Amino acid sequence: MSRLVYKPTPPLSRYIESIWQVASSGGPPSRQRVYPDGAMALVIHLDKPTATYFIDNEPSRVRVPLLAGPFSRSFHFDPSQSTSVIGIAFRPGAARVFFSVAAHELHNTDIALRDLVPDEADLLLNAVCSAKGDQERFLVVEEYLIRKLANGPSVHPAIRYSVDQLSRRAGVRGIRQLQLESGLSHTRFIQLFREQVGLTPKLFCRVRRFRVLLDQIKSGISVNWADLAIDCGYFDQAHLIRDFRAFAGVTPLAYSRAIANSNERSLVEVVEG
């Protein structure tokens, strides 16, 4: 499997983490787990009309292109079912600039883009499928997003700031302070955060902390779980294990062993916009 990552330039880079394309040669059916990151994504399959994913072994099928909501739980998909996929990884809270749906309505679920903007979805799919080569496909997607950005609402500055701070901090003790700094009431702060990000501030902070933990484990360095729990802002090792299992569906030890024993290798190439 190969993965090509395109990094857009400003102003898109303020809202888009990356535009990526995955290509594979099919292969036998399998299950690959996707871990939550608290952000939304737009996904386009170039060779299939629908995408299928599994939560607790229950399949869900969504017509593509699809808008994936912010997940706070892991799910599975079968990479053999599609050989060419393009995705847009939005920064947390940024998808609301491009699509009018409230982010919390898509928490742990996906929606077909045509259910939001029917004509737009078909035009995007046709343009991407008609593009010749990887670079042209990236440019088609980038131009689509730039047009959307020109007419989209702005992210509330208090939410943008809070997302940035909660993504950096190890714990949840700063949420109350962020609310006070925003000048918003507690109720309004939580409501606005959910509308634009899709999760409550506390849940978002837990998910982002979990992602830091994943990166630590994937680094390949020998893990001292008690020290890692402290480094990542958990109360203790038991707290780390409970939170990890809630988001990943497996224990951190099982995850680290799977990473160590994995024979899969992906070719990743980064292209600057």
N, C-alpha and C positions, 0 to 999 in steps of 0.2 A: 504494500500500500504506500502511495506517495501523497504528500501533503504540501501544497504550495500556499504560502501565506503572503498576502499583499497588505502593506501598511499604507493607508491613505495619508495625504498631507492635510494641513489646515485648510478650511475650517472643519472638514469631516473628522479629522483625527481627534477633535474635542468630544465627539459623540460615538465614534466607531473605534473599537479596539483593533479589529482586523477584518479583512475579507479573505476567506480561505477557500481552497478547492481541494477536494480529496478524490483520488482516482485509485481504483483497485481492479484487479483482474477477476473479480468474482470469488470463486473458491467454494468450499463446502459450507453449509449453513453453520452459523456459530452465534454466540451472544457476546456483545461487548458492552461493558457498563459505562455509562456517562454520569459524571459526578456533578452535583449542583454548584453554581458559582454566583447565584443571585442576580444574574443579568439575563437579558432577552436576546433572541437571535432570529434572523430571517434565513430560512433554508430552502434551497431550490435543488430538486433532483432533476437531472437532465435526461434521464432515461426511464423514468417511471412517473405515472400520474399521481401516485399516493406514497406516503411514507408510513412505516409501521414501527411503533416502539412498544415496549412492554414494561408495565409497572406491576410488580408482584405476579408476574407471568400472565397478566391480563393484557391482551393486545389492544392497541388503539391505532386506528388508521386515519390519516389526515391527508386531504388533497394538497398537493404542492402547487406553487410556493406556499410555505407555511410560516406563520409567526409563532415562535416558541416563547412561551412565557417564562418568567423567572422561576426556576425550580429550587425547592429546598429539600429535595429527595433525589436519590439516584434512579436511573431507569436503564433498560437494556435496548439495544437494537441489533439487527443482524447485518453486518457490513457486506455480506455476500449478496444481499438483495438489491443493491444499487452500486454501480461501478463509477458514477461520476456525480459529485455533489458540490454545490457552491453554497457557502454560508457567510452571513454577516454577523459578527459578534459585536453587539452594542455594548457600550459602557453602561454600568448600572444606572438606571433612571433615564437614560438617553433615548430609548426607543419611543417614548411618549412624544418626542419632538417630531417623529416621522409618522406615527400612527396615533389616531385619536382615542383608541381604546384605553381605558384605565388599566394600568399594569396589574393591579391586584385581581382583576377579573380573569387573568390568564395564569394565576399562580398554579404551578404544577400541571399545566395543560398547554396544548397547542391549538391554533385556529388556522383554518385555510385563509390565505390572504384574500381570496375572492369573496369571502364572507364580509370582509371589511371594505375592499375597493375592487369590485369585480372586473371592470375594464382594465384597470391598472395592473392587476395580477396577470391577466392574459397577455398584455403587451410586454410586461417584464419577462415572462417565461419565453415568449416567442423571440424576443430580442437576444436573450442569453443563449438560447438553443441555436440561433442563427449565426452567432458570433463565430469567427474563425480563429481558433487558438486561445490559449489561456489568457494572454495579455488583453486581447480584445474583450473577452468575457468580463475580466476585472473592470475594464473601462466602462462597459455597458452598465454594470452594477453601480459603479462610482457615479456615473452621470445621473442615474435614477435617484440615487440618494441625495445628490446635490440639488436636484430639482425639488425633491421633497423638503429638504432643509430650508430652501428659500421661502417656503410658505408655512413652515411649522412653528408652533409655539415654543417659547424658550423654557428651559428648565428653571424652576424656582431657585434663586441663588442660595437660599438657606438649605435646600435639599441637595444641591450640587456640593456645597461645602460639607454638609453632614456625611454624604456618601464618601467623599474623599477622606474625611477624618476617620470614619468607621472602618474604611478599608485599610487604614494604616495602623490603627490602634489594636492592641491585643485583647482588650476586654470590653465590657459593656458599661463600665462605670461612667464613661463620658457622655452617655446619651442624654441624661438630664441637663448637663451643662450645655450641650449643643442646642437643646430645646430652648433654654433660657437665652442663649446667645442669638437665636433666630428671631426673638421678639414675638414668636407665635405662642399661643396657648398650648398646653400639653395635648389637648384633644385635636386641635388644628394641625399641630406638628405631625402627630401620628397619622392623621387622615391624609395629609398632603404627601407624606413619605410613602404610604401604601399606594396612593394613586399613581405616583410617578415611578417608584421603584418596584412595587409589587409585593414587598414584604414589610413587616414592621421593622423599625430600627433595630430592635433586639435580635430578631431572627436574622436579619441581614448581617449583623455583626457576627453572629455565630457561624453563618455560612462562609463569610470571608475568612474568619479565623480557621475554619476547617480547610479552606483552600491553601492557606499558609502551611498548615500541617501536612497536606498532601505534597506540597513542593519540598518540604523538608525530608519526607520519606523517600520521594523519588530522586533526591539528590544522590542516593547511593551510599551516603555516609552511615556508619554503624550507629544505630539509634539507642540512646538511653531514654527510655520512655518517661521516667520521672523528671529528668532534666528538660525533655522536650515539652512536657506538659506545662512546666513553668515558663519556658521560653515563648510558648504560644498563648499564654494568658489563661490557662485552665487552673482551677483551684488545686487539683491534684490529678494523679494518673487515672483514677476511677472516673473522674469528670471527663477527661479526655476520651476515654474508651466509650462512655455513654454517648457523648456528642458525635463521635466518629461513626459509631454504629447507626445512629439515627439518620445521618446524612449519606453514609456509604452503603449501608446494608450489610457490612461485614466489619469485623474487628480490625484495628490498625495492624495487628500482628499478621492477620490473614492477608491483608492488603500488601504489606511489605514483603511477605513471602511470595505472593503472586508476582510482584514487580521483579523480585530477584530471580524467579524461575522462568520468567517470560522469555520466550524465544522470538517474540515478534519484534520486528524492527521497521520503523517508518522513516521514510526519507522526507525531511522537511526542508524546504527552501523558502527563504524570506525575500520578498520583492518590495523595495521601497517605492512609494507613490511619487 
